[in-house]
Amino acid sequence: MSPQIPMQSRKGKRYVSDTMRAPMIQLGETGPIVPRLIFGTEHIIDLSPEEGGAILAGAYRQFGINHWDTAPIYESHPQVASGLKQAGRENILVTSKTRAETADEARQELASTLAELDIDHLDIAFLHNVTTDHLPRRSGALDYLVDARQKGLVGHVGISSHSPATLEASAGIPELEIVCGTLNRDGSRIDDGTLDEMIHALKTCYEAGKGVYVIKILGRGDLVDDVEGAIEFVCQYPFIHAYNIGMRNAREVEENLGFIIKHAPELC
């Protein structure tokens, strides 16, 4: 692997190399350094754990994609667990999520997730799919994740949401370090808001120092007729750190990474 050369940006460092390796960036002011392409694991559940794990491990070894995003509802924990064994846990950043509302529910779900992944901590734990006006109802779960961070069970705490209002509110919550929101050129998969409102919410989170990454870039398959155009659209916004795309095989990994390298700007 060729050496990585740090380049300074306002919200952390961006890392590039002269080979087909994923550019790396810090997620906001307090988040980890991650590849700009995040491996969404929702689409490898049709594969055996060994096959799915091999694709994940290959994405790390060939392209340096060492951030894998999963959740209990995706049912991809077996593939991620296998991938961690193949790639080496120490080399990979793992994000998983909880739909819990109370501290007890979050405690149980985190324990189950760690057991299924056969690891002792998550690198990032999200409150999953927090809908409009439901953030206060999830305060018990958030309090537990913050406590779990202090105990070393969680590295960083964040939120995923399809709601611009929820993400806007997240900007003012210091316990939330990272946000994950919906963004695609059709403005689809957004709850209770518009594309412009989502863009504004994501920018607000970035300006508050949060790590920002986006999902549903391909509209859950609606935009696969022009993958490059869909990726180019999200890459135009300089306040987005990373792009979470669900992938099924090495060809999709290489193709998506190539488009990101081509179109993604350095953060301002």
MIKOLDO-164074 format. One line per field, with one value per residue: residue number from 0; x, y, z of N, C-alpha, C in turn. Coordinates in steps of 0.02 Angstrom, whole numbers. Layout:
// MIKOLDO-164074
k <- c(NUM | ...)
n_x <- c(X | ...)
n_y <- c(Y | ...)
n_z <- c(Z | ...)
ca_x <- c(X | ...)
ca_y <- c(Y | ...)
ca_z <- c(Z | ...)
c_x <- c(X | ...)
c_y <- c(Y | ...)
c_z <- c(Z | ...)
END
This chain:
// MIKOLDO-164074
k <- c(0 | 1 | 2 | 3 | 4 | 5 | 6 | 7 | 8 | 9 | 10 | 11 | 12 | 13 | 14 | 15 | 16 | 17 | 18 | 19 | 20 | 21 | 22 | 23 | 24 | 25 | 26 | 27 | 28 | 29 | 30 | 31 | 32 | 33 | 34 | 35 | 36 | 37 | 38 | 39 | 40 | 41 | 42 | 43 | 44 | 45 | 46 | 47 | 48 | 49 | 50 | 51 | 52 | 53 | 54 | 55 | 56 | 57 | 58 | 59 | 60 | 61 | 62 | 63 | 64 | 65 | 66 | 67 | 68 | 69 | 70 | 71 | 72 | 73 | 74 | 75 | 76 | 77 | 78 | 79 | 80 | 81 | 82 | 83 | 84 | 85 | 86 | 87 | 88 | 89 | 90 | 91 | 92 | 93 | 94 | 95 | 96 | 97 | 98 | 99 | 100 | 101 | 102 | 103 | 104 | 105 | 106 | 107 | 108 | 109 | 110 | 111 | 112 | 113 | 114 | 115 | 116 | 117 | 118 | 119 | 120 | 121 | 122 | 123 | 124 | 125 | 126 | 127 | 128 | 129 | 130 | 131 | 132 | 133 | 134 | 135 | 136 | 137 | 138 | 139 | 140 | 141 | 142 | 143 | 144 | 145 | 146 | 147 | 148 | 149 | 150 | 151 | 152 | 153 | 154 | 155 | 156 | 157 | 158 | 159 | 160 | 161 | 162 | 163 | 164 | 165 | 166 | 167 | 168 | 169 | 170 | 171 | 172 | 173 | 174 | 175 | 176 | 177 | 178 | 179 | 180 | 181 | 182 | 183 | 184 | 185 | 186 | 187 | 188 | 189 | 190 | 191 | 192 | 193 | 194 | 195 | 196 | 197 | 198 | 199 | 200 | 201 | 202 | 203 | 204 | 205 | 206 | 207 | 208 | 209 | 210 | 211 | 212 | 213 | 214 | 215 | 216 | 217 | 218 | 219 | 220 | 221 | 222 | 223 | 224 | 225 | 226 | 227 | 228 | 229 | 230 | 231 | 232 | 233 | 234 | 235 | 236 | 237 | 238 | 239 | 240 | 241 | 242 | 243 | 244 | 245 | 246 | 247 | 248 | 249 | 250 | 251 | 252 | 253 | 254 | 255 | 256 | 257 | 258 | 259 | 260 | 261 | 262 | 263 | 264 | 265 | 266 | 267)
n_x <- c(42 | 27 | 100 | -5 | -54 | -79 | -201 | -251 | -412 | -555 | -639 | -564 | -447 | -411 | -373 | -274 | -220 | -108 | -160 | -296 | -375 | -486 | -524 | -497 | -577 | -603 | -743 | -827 | -795 | -763 | -773 | -725 | -591 | -637 | -674 | -726 | -820 | -939 | -974 | -1127 | -1221 | -1341 | -1378 | -1313 | -1368 | -1424 | -1321 | -1214 | -1148 | -1007 | -980 | -1033 | -955 | -830 | -838 | -849 | -725 | -641 | -667 | -607 | -471 | -435 | -476 | -471 | -586 | -649 | -754 | -902 | -1074 | -1211 | -1362 | -1479 | -1605 | -1572 | -1526 | -1398 | -1296 | -1233 | -1154 | -1071 | -1005 | -932 | -852 | -775 | -695 | -622 | -557 | -499 | -535 | -476 | -449 | -562 | -701 | -853 | -1022 | -1176 | -1351 | -1492 | -1664 | -1721 | -1817 | -1811 | -1693 | -1672 | -1715 | -1620 | -1503 | -1521 | -1529 | -1404 | -1319 | -1360 | -1324 | -1183 | -1152 | -1197 | -1114 | -995 | -902 | -825 | -859 | -946 | -899 | -971 | -1129 | -1295 | -1449 | -1585 | -1668 | -1749 | -1899 | -1998 | -2021 | -2001 | -1884 | -1876 | -1944 | -1852 | -1755 | -1714 | -1649 | -1547 | -1478 | -1430 | -1342 | -1246 | -1195 | -1145 | -1044 | -955 | -916 | -845 | -908 | -959 | -897 | -929 | -1073 | -1226 | -1356 | -1481 | -1591 | -1736 | -1795 | -1796 | -1824 | -1793 | -1655 | -1611 | -1639 | -1549 | -1428 | -1409 | -1382 | -1263 | -1219 | -1237 | -1134 | -1124 | -1219 | -1338 | -1417 | -1551 | -1523 | -1546 | -1554 | -1686 | -1756 | -1822 | -1879 | -1879 | -1944 | -2081 | -2041 | -1946 | -1830 | -1747 | -1757 | -1699 | -1567 | -1531 | -1539 | -1438 | -1326 | -1330 | -1301 | -1170 | -1106 | -1117 | -1020 | -1040 | -1013 | -1058 | -1149 | -1227 | -1372 | -1474 | -1440 | -1454 | -1589 | -1650 | -1638 | -1709 | -1636 | -1541 | -1521 | -1439 | -1310 | -1189 | -1233 | -1320 | -1232 | -1146 | -1232 | -1251 | -1122 | -1098 | -1113 | -1023 | -1026 | -1044 | -975 | -961 | -1020 | -1143 | -1172 | -1269 | -1204 | -1170 | -1070 | -897 | -879 | -976 | -928 | -803 | -844 | -929 | -839 | -748 | -828 | -850 | -719 | -698 | -795 | -816 | -794 | -658 | -683 | -736)
n_y <- c(-59 | 110 | 254 | 357 | 525 | 658 | 786 | 943 | 990 | 1092 | 1025 | 922 | 796 | 749 | 605 | 544 | 435 | 374 | 265 | 151 | 176 | 201 | 369 | 447 | 519 | 626 | 604 | 734 | 839 | 760 | 628 | 464 | 426 | 388 | 293 | 377 | 311 | 209 | 45 | -14 | -141 | -201 | -269 | -391 | -499 | -606 | -690 | -821 | -819 | -835 | -805 | -674 | -612 | -626 | -538 | -416 | -416 | -417 | -292 | -211 | -256 | -236 | -106 | -27 | 0 | 13 | 37 | -23 | -31 | -82 | -159 | -225 | -244 | -258 | -385 | -428 | -457 | -588 | -598 | -486 | -519 | -630 | -567 | -484 | -576 | -624 | -510 | -456 | -394 | -279 | -198 | -139 | -27 | -29 | 4 | -4 | -10 | 45 | 25 | 56 | 133 | 150 | 145 | 14 | -64 | -23 | -68 | -207 | -229 | -184 | -274 | -393 | -365 | -352 | -482 | -556 | -506 | -544 | -464 | -342 | -210 | -75 | 31 | 142 | 187 | 203 | 287 | 222 | 269 | 382 | 457 | 602 | 713 | 612 | 605 | 651 | 544 | 445 | 469 | 397 | 286 | 353 | 409 | 290 | 245 | 346 | 324 | 196 | 228 | 293 | 184 | 111 | 22 | 73 | 173 | 297 | 402 | 420 | 470 | 409 | 460 | 494 | 613 | 784 | 879 | 812 | 789 | 920 | 960 | 877 | 938 | 1024 | 946 | 896 | 769 | 689 | 640 | 607 | 608 | 530 | 538 | 541 | 560 | 596 | 620 | 622 | 663 | 572 | 453 | 533 | 587 | 683 | 809 | 910 | 897 | 1011 | 1051 | 942 | 951 | 1073 | 1038 | 940 | 1017 | 1107 | 1020 | 984 | 1109 | 1123 | 1041 | 906 | 737 | 691 | 581 | 505 | 415 | 305 | 345 | 293 | 285 | 170 | 81 | 141 | 225 | 158 | 153 | 253 | 259 | 331 | 464 | 478 | 467 | 572 | 678 | 682 | 705 | 837 | 917 | 1000 | 981 | 854 | 713 | 573 | 430 | 315 | 167 | 33 | -123 | -265 | -343 | -361 | -291 | -188 | -118 | -70 | 7 | 105 | 167 | 220 | 318 | 404 | 446 | 517 | 620 | 673 | 813 | 896 | 932 | 1094)
n_z <- c(0 | -42 | 39 | 145 | 129 | 232 | 217 | 264 | 322 | 365 | 454 | 512 | 455 | 288 | 197 | 66 | -66 | -195 | -260 | -301 | -178 | -43 | -8 | 149 | 292 | 433 | 538 | 571 | 715 | 824 | 789 | 720 | 602 | 441 | 289 | 140 | 67 | 134 | 182 | 161 | 231 | 204 | 90 | 74 | 132 | 69 | 44 | 106 | 275 | 266 | 130 | 118 | 216 | 156 | 49 | 115 | 186 | 76 | 20 | 115 | 110 | -25 | -59 | 53 | 124 | 270 | 354 | 409 | 397 | 489 | 558 | 676 | 615 | 482 | 470 | 443 | 529 | 543 | 425 | 440 | 558 | 515 | 418 | 500 | 567 | 458 | 409 | 520 | 673 | 729 | 624 | 574 | 573 | 652 | 634 | 714 | 757 | 858 | 889 | 1006 | 1139 | 1277 | 1415 | 1463 | 1355 | 1259 | 1320 | 1318 | 1179 | 1133 | 1199 | 1138 | 1004 | 1013 | 1051 | 940 | 841 | 892 | 963 | 1074 | 1082 | 1000 | 867 | 822 | 880 | 838 | 872 | 793 | 647 | 690 | 705 | 658 | 791 | 884 | 952 | 1090 | 1151 | 1141 | 1233 | 1345 | 1290 | 1223 | 1333 | 1388 | 1287 | 1290 | 1418 | 1395 | 1308 | 1392 | 1467 | 1377 | 1292 | 1179 | 1049 | 986 | 980 | 893 | 776 | 668 | 540 | 441 | 442 | 418 | 519 | 637 | 621 | 615 | 746 | 810 | 792 | 897 | 1007 | 1110 | 1147 | 1038 | 915 | 781 | 632 | 527 | 378 | 255 | 81 | -86 | -265 | -309 | -200 | -124 | 3 | 114 | 265 | 314 | 262 | 145 | 5 | 3 | 137 | 199 | 152 | 210 | 346 | 358 | 328 | 434 | 540 | 507 | 520 | 654 | 698 | 691 | 635 | 472 | 377 | 232 | 175 | 70 | -56 | -183 | -184 | -131 | -237 | -339 | -420 | -492 | -627 | -664 | -588 | -571 | -593 | -484 | -376 | -404 | -381 | -238 | -203 | -230 | -121 | -3 | 133 | 174 | 244 | 216 | 121 | 126 | 53 | 2 | -45 | -151 | -206 | -263 | -382 | -378 | -268 | -315 | -424 | -365 | -277 | -368 | -430 | -322 | -292 | -407 | -404 | -274 | -168 | -81 | 91 | 143)
ca_x <- c(0 | 67 | 89 | -58 | -29 | -133 | -215 | -292 | -475 | -580 | -671 | -522 | -400 | -430 | -316 | -278 | -161 | -103 | -187 | -368 | -392 | -539 | -504 | -518 | -593 | -629 | -815 | -840 | -743 | -745 | -784 | -667 | -572 | -674 | -672 | -783 | -870 | -955 | -1005 | -1191 | -1223 | -1411 | -1390 | -1274 | -1400 | -1439 | -1261 | -1197 | -1103 | -938 | -976 | -1041 | -896 | -773 | -846 | -831 | -653 | -608 | -673 | -556 | -404 | -420 | -490 | -465 | -652 | -648 | -812 | -959 | -1135 | -1261 | -1414 | -1516 | -1660 | -1546 | -1512 | -1332 | -1245 | -1191 | -1104 | -1023 | -964 | -884 | -805 | -729 | -646 | -579 | -517 | -467 | -577 | -439 | -442 | -628 | -748 | -920 | -1080 | -1241 | -1404 | -1544 | -1730 | -1747 | -1839 | -1792 | -1625 | -1671 | -1718 | -1556 | -1454 | -1532 | -1513 | -1332 | -1290 | -1374 | -1284 | -1113 | -1147 | -1205 | -1054 | -939 | -855 | -836 | -883 | -962 | -864 | -1023 | -1196 | -1347 | -1521 | -1602 | -1730 | -1788 | -1948 | -2013 | -2048 | -1992 | -1820 | -1885 | -1964 | -1793 | -1704 | -1687 | -1601 | -1488 | -1440 | -1393 | -1285 | -1194 | -1164 | -1106 | -983 | -910 | -892 | -805 | -947 | -975 | -847 | -961 | -1147 | -1256 | -1427 | -1501 | -1659 | -1759 | -1833 | -1756 | -1834 | -1755 | -1584 | -1600 | -1637 | -1489 | -1370 | -1401 | -1375 | -1191 | -1206 | -1239 | -1074 | -1128 | -1287 | -1345 | -1481 | -1569 | -1511 | -1539 | -1574 | -1759 | -1787 | -1865 | -1861 | -1876 | -2006 | -2105 | -1998 | -1926 | -1759 | -1712 | -1754 | -1649 | -1501 | -1518 | -1528 | -1372 | -1276 | -1331 | -1265 | -1099 | -1081 | -1114 | -963 | -1058 | -998 | -1119 | -1150 | -1294 | -1397 | -1526 | -1412 | -1484 | -1661 | -1668 | -1640 | -1745 | -1591 | -1486 | -1512 | -1385 | -1276 | -1142 | -1270 | -1345 | -1175 | -1123 | -1278 | -1236 | -1053 | -1092 | -1122 | -959 | -1035 | -1055 | -911 | -956 | -1077 | -1158 | -1207 | -1276 | -1169 | -1179 | -1013 | -836 | -888 | -1012 | -883 | -754 | -879 | -951 | -780 | -722 | -870 | -837 | -654 | -705 | -841 | -821 | -749 | -631 | -725 | -711)
ca_y <- c(0 | 171 | 294 | 405 | 592 | 697 | 853 | 974 | 1023 | 1127 | 979 | 864 | 782 | 706 | 565 | 519 | 398 | 375 | 204 | 147 | 167 | 247 | 427 | 444 | 585 | 624 | 617 | 790 | 862 | 711 | 561 | 427 | 432 | 336 | 301 | 416 | 261 | 164 | -16 | -32 | -214 | -223 | -308 | -453 | -549 | -666 | -731 | -854 | -778 | -838 | -768 | -603 | -590 | -622 | -476 | -361 | -418 | -398 | -219 | -183 | -272 | -209 | -35 | 10 | 17 | -19 | 57 | -64 | -8 | -135 | -148 | -287 | -250 | -278 | -457 | -441 | -468 | -647 | -583 | -439 | -557 | -670 | -521 | -461 | -630 | -629 | -449 | -436 | -343 | -218 | -159 | -120 | 13 | -58 | 42 | -37 | 36 | 21 | 57 | 60 | 196 | 154 | 123 | -59 | -90 | -11 | -113 | -275 | -233 | -178 | -337 | -442 | -348 | -370 | -555 | -579 | -487 | -574 | -410 | -315 | -141 | -46 | 94 | 192 | 163 | 252 | 281 | 205 | 292 | 423 | 493 | 670 | 723 | 554 | 608 | 651 | 477 | 401 | 498 | 345 | 247 | 396 | 412 | 228 | 242 | 391 | 288 | 141 | 258 | 305 | 119 | 79 | -23 | 111 | 224 | 361 | 398 | 461 | 462 | 404 | 484 | 517 | 673 | 844 | 913 | 775 | 802 | 990 | 961 | 842 | 983 | 1057 | 897 | 882 | 697 | 658 | 660 | 588 | 602 | 492 | 559 | 522 | 609 | 574 | 673 | 624 | 687 | 519 | 422 | 586 | 589 | 746 | 865 | 916 | 891 | 1072 | 1049 | 893 | 980 | 1124 | 1004 | 909 | 1071 | 1132 | 972 | 991 | 1171 | 1113 | 998 | 835 | 697 | 686 | 537 | 501 | 350 | 305 | 383 | 264 | 282 | 100 | 48 | 179 | 265 | 116 | 162 | 302 | 260 | 386 | 526 | 480 | 481 | 641 | 725 | 690 | 729 | 909 | 954 | 995 | 971 | 782 | 679 | 506 | 407 | 246 | 135 | -40 | -155 | -338 | -380 | -321 | -245 | -129 | -81 | -35 | 58 | 161 | 202 | 259 | 377 | 449 | 476 | 563 | 675 | 701 | 869 | 903 | 974 | 1162)
ca_z <- c(0 | -43 | 100 | 143 | 140 | 261 | 192 | 315 | 306 | 424 | 500 | 521 | 402 | 233 | 178 | -2 | -89 | -268 | -286 | -294 | -108 | -22 | 30 | 219 | 320 | 501 | 544 | 615 | 760 | 875 | 764 | 696 | 532 | 404 | 216 | 115 | 49 | 189 | 156 | 188 | 229 | 198 | 29 | 70 | 175 | 30 | 41 | 168 | 316 | 241 | 67 | 132 | 251 | 110 | 10 | 160 | 198 | 14 | 13 | 157 | 87 | -92 | -67 | 115 | 150 | 336 | 394 | 389 | 429 | 495 | 607 | 686 | 568 | 417 | 474 | 413 | 580 | 531 | 373 | 468 | 606 | 476 | 388 | 551 | 578 | 400 | 400 | 583 | 706 | 743 | 563 | 549 | 611 | 647 | 656 | 717 | 777 | 901 | 884 | 1074 | 1168 | 1347 | 1431 | 1468 | 1287 | 1227 | 1352 | 1292 | 1108 | 1125 | 1220 | 1085 | 946 | 1027 | 1051 | 871 | 803 | 928 | 978 | 1141 | 1079 | 935 | 855 | 820 | 894 | 819 | 879 | 725 | 614 | 737 | 665 | 679 | 859 | 927 | 988 | 1163 | 1174 | 1139 | 1277 | 1388 | 1250 | 1212 | 1395 | 1397 | 1240 | 1316 | 1473 | 1366 | 1280 | 1449 | 1490 | 1325 | 1251 | 1119 | 1037 | 969 | 981 | 841 | 761 | 598 | 533 | 375 | 457 | 424 | 584 | 688 | 611 | 635 | 819 | 832 | 789 | 961 | 1061 | 1110 | 1155 | 972 | 878 | 710 | 606 | 465 | 350 | 187 | 29 | -156 | -312 | -315 | -139 | -97 | 67 | 165 | 304 | 342 | 242 | 75 | -9 | 26 | 209 | 219 | 138 | 262 | 409 | 357 | 331 | 503 | 582 | 491 | 548 | 726 | 713 | 688 | 577 | 430 | 319 | 202 | 153 | 19 | -113 | -243 | -175 | -121 | -302 | -390 | -462 | -516 | -699 | -672 | -524 | -568 | -584 | -415 | -331 | -419 | -349 | -167 | -195 | -241 | -59 | 32 | 205 | 187 | 253 | 189 | 83 | 143 | -3 | 6 | -101 | -152 | -232 | -272 | -439 | -355 | -224 | -356 | -464 | -322 | -253 | -424 | -439 | -266 | -303 | -464 | -395 | -206 | -155 | -14 | 132 | 148)
c_x <- c(44 | 52 | 32 | -31 | -86 | -139 | -265 | -357 | -504 | -609 | -629 | -476 | -430 | -367 | -326 | -215 | -163 | -126 | -262 | -385 | -444 | -508 | -534 | -530 | -617 | -703 | -826 | -781 | -720 | -751 | -720 | -650 | -601 | -662 | -733 | -837 | -878 | -991 | -1070 | -1204 | -1294 | -1422 | -1349 | -1307 | -1420 | -1380 | -1251 | -1152 | -1032 | -931 | -983 | -981 | -836 | -778 | -827 | -755 | -615 | -611 | -621 | -486 | -387 | -425 | -485 | -531 | -662 | -703 | -873 | -1019 | -1187 | -1313 | -1450 | -1571 | -1636 | -1535 | -1445 | -1278 | -1204 | -1137 | -1051 | -977 | -911 | -831 | -753 | -676 | -597 | -532 | -477 | -506 | -541 | -433 | -507 | -665 | -818 | -972 | -1140 | -1289 | -1453 | -1608 | -1761 | -1770 | -1813 | -1720 | -1622 | -1673 | -1651 | -1502 | -1460 | -1511 | -1438 | -1298 | -1300 | -1331 | -1211 | -1104 | -1151 | -1144 | -990 | -883 | -871 | -857 | -903 | -922 | -912 | -1090 | -1246 | -1413 | -1548 | -1669 | -1776 | -1835 | -1962 | -2047 | -2038 | -1926 | -1829 | -1905 | -1906 | -1739 | -1674 | -1635 | -1538 | -1446 | -1400 | -1333 | -1229 | -1157 | -1120 | -1042 | -932 | -880 | -851 | -843 | -964 | -921 | -876 | -1035 | -1175 | -1329 | -1436 | -1575 | -1673 | -1795 | -1788 | -1763 | -1795 | -1681 | -1567 | -1595 | -1574 | -1428 | -1357 | -1392 | -1302 | -1175 | -1204 | -1181 | -1081 | -1201 | -1285 | -1414 | -1489 | -1552 | -1505 | -1570 | -1649 | -1793 | -1833 | -1838 | -1850 | -1944 | -2020 | -2060 | -1981 | -1851 | -1721 | -1706 | -1703 | -1578 | -1483 | -1502 | -1459 | -1317 | -1273 | -1292 | -1190 | -1070 | -1078 | -1058 | -979 | -1025 | -1062 | -1107 | -1220 | -1308 | -1450 | -1504 | -1442 | -1559 | -1688 | -1680 | -1675 | -1700 | -1534 | -1476 | -1457 | -1349 | -1228 | -1177 | -1296 | -1290 | -1149 | -1167 | -1260 | -1166 | -1046 | -1093 | -1060 | -965 | -1051 | -988 | -908 | -1023 | -1087 | -1200 | -1210 | -1247 | -1173 | -1116 | -954 | -843 | -923 | -968 | -835 | -786 | -899 | -892 | -750 | -762 | -859 | -771 | -657 | -742 | -838 | -772 | -712 | -677 | -692 | -697)
c_y <- c(62 | 213 | 343 | 473 | 634 | 765 | 884 | 1001 | 1050 | 1080 | 916 | 854 | 737 | 670 | 539 | 478 | 395 | 308 | 205 | 128 | 219 | 308 | 424 | 514 | 577 | 642 | 672 | 804 | 810 | 639 | 528 | 446 | 373 | 345 | 341 | 371 | 212 | 104 | -29 | -106 | -243 | -271 | -371 | -509 | -612 | -713 | -767 | -808 | -777 | -798 | -693 | -574 | -582 | -558 | -415 | -358 | -398 | -323 | -184 | -194 | -238 | -134 | 6 | 31 | -20 | 5 | 21 | -45 | -64 | -115 | -214 | -298 | -270 | -354 | -476 | -452 | -532 | -634 | -536 | -476 | -598 | -625 | -496 | -514 | -634 | -569 | -431 | -380 | -277 | -172 | -124 | -77 | -14 | -10 | -5 | 11 | 3 | 61 | 66 | 130 | 204 | 129 | 46 | -91 | -82 | -57 | -184 | -280 | -227 | -244 | -391 | -429 | -368 | -445 | -582 | -563 | -517 | -523 | -382 | -242 | -125 | 19 | 153 | 158 | 219 | 235 | 275 | 235 | 329 | 467 | 562 | 671 | 663 | 555 | 611 | 583 | 429 | 422 | 445 | 303 | 288 | 400 | 347 | 224 | 288 | 358 | 231 | 167 | 270 | 239 | 82 | 29 | 7 | 164 | 293 | 350 | 445 | 444 | 452 | 423 | 502 | 585 | 734 | 878 | 878 | 788 | 873 | 995 | 928 | 887 | 1016 | 1010 | 874 | 808 | 660 | 684 | 653 | 584 | 566 | 507 | 539 | 578 | 575 | 625 | 676 | 654 | 636 | 494 | 474 | 588 | 661 | 805 | 861 | 904 | 952 | 1073 | 998 | 920 | 1032 | 1091 | 972 | 961 | 1099 | 1086 | 978 | 1053 | 1168 | 1065 | 924 | 802 | 686 | 633 | 522 | 431 | 361 | 346 | 358 | 253 | 212 | 65 | 86 | 214 | 224 | 120 | 212 | 310 | 318 | 453 | 534 | 497 | 551 | 692 | 736 | 718 | 804 | 949 | 946 | 985 | 898 | 747 | 613 | 483 | 332 | 216 | 60 | -73 | -231 | -376 | -332 | -272 | -182 | -86 | -39 | 21 | 118 | 201 | 245 | 323 | 428 | 484 | 529 | 627 | 708 | 758 | 860 | 947 | 1043 | 1181)
c_z <- c(0 | 19 | 91 | 164 | 170 | 229 | 241 | 286 | 371 | 476 | 507 | 461 | 349 | 210 | 107 | -17 | -165 | -298 | -278 | -223 | -89 | 13 | 100 | 245 | 392 | 501 | 595 | 660 | 810 | 851 | 739 | 624 | 494 | 329 | 193 | 86 | 107 | 159 | 194 | 178 | 219 | 140 | 23 | 111 | 136 | 24 | 108 | 210 | 289 | 176 | 77 | 168 | 206 | 67 | 53 | 171 | 135 | 2 | 56 | 128 | 21 | -95 | -3 | 146 | 216 | 382 | 367 | 431 | 429 | 546 | 617 | 634 | 498 | 412 | 443 | 465 | 567 | 478 | 400 | 517 | 569 | 444 | 438 | 566 | 520 | 392 | 462 | 615 | 715 | 683 | 541 | 599 | 599 | 675 | 659 | 752 | 825 | 890 | 954 | 1092 | 1239 | 1357 | 1433 | 1399 | 1251 | 1255 | 1323 | 1219 | 1096 | 1144 | 1167 | 1023 | 956 | 1025 | 980 | 828 | 833 | 939 | 1047 | 1141 | 1007 | 928 | 852 | 835 | 879 | 852 | 808 | 704 | 662 | 696 | 695 | 747 | 906 | 965 | 1063 | 1190 | 1176 | 1188 | 1323 | 1353 | 1237 | 1276 | 1406 | 1350 | 1263 | 1375 | 1447 | 1334 | 1336 | 1474 | 1437 | 1283 | 1183 | 1111 | 1027 | 964 | 928 | 831 | 687 | 592 | 461 | 382 | 461 | 492 | 639 | 682 | 631 | 711 | 846 | 834 | 857 | 1020 | 1062 | 1117 | 1089 | 930 | 803 | 691 | 539 | 437 | 278 | 138 | -38 | -202 | -324 | -255 | -108 | -31 | 122 | 200 | 327 | 325 | 168 | 67 | 15 | 101 | 235 | 208 | 192 | 329 | 412 | 362 | 402 | 550 | 570 | 524 | 624 | 747 | 713 | 628 | 537 | 376 | 296 | 176 | 99 | -42 | -179 | -235 | -166 | -188 | -356 | -439 | -491 | -591 | -713 | -605 | -518 | -557 | -513 | -366 | -342 | -384 | -276 | -155 | -205 | -176 | -15 | 107 | 221 | 190 | 215 | 162 | 96 | 87 | 9 | -55 | -94 | -171 | -244 | -330 | -418 | -310 | -266 | -396 | -422 | -295 | -308 | -435 | -383 | -273 | -357 | -445 | -326 | -197 | -90 | 27 | 141 | 220)
END
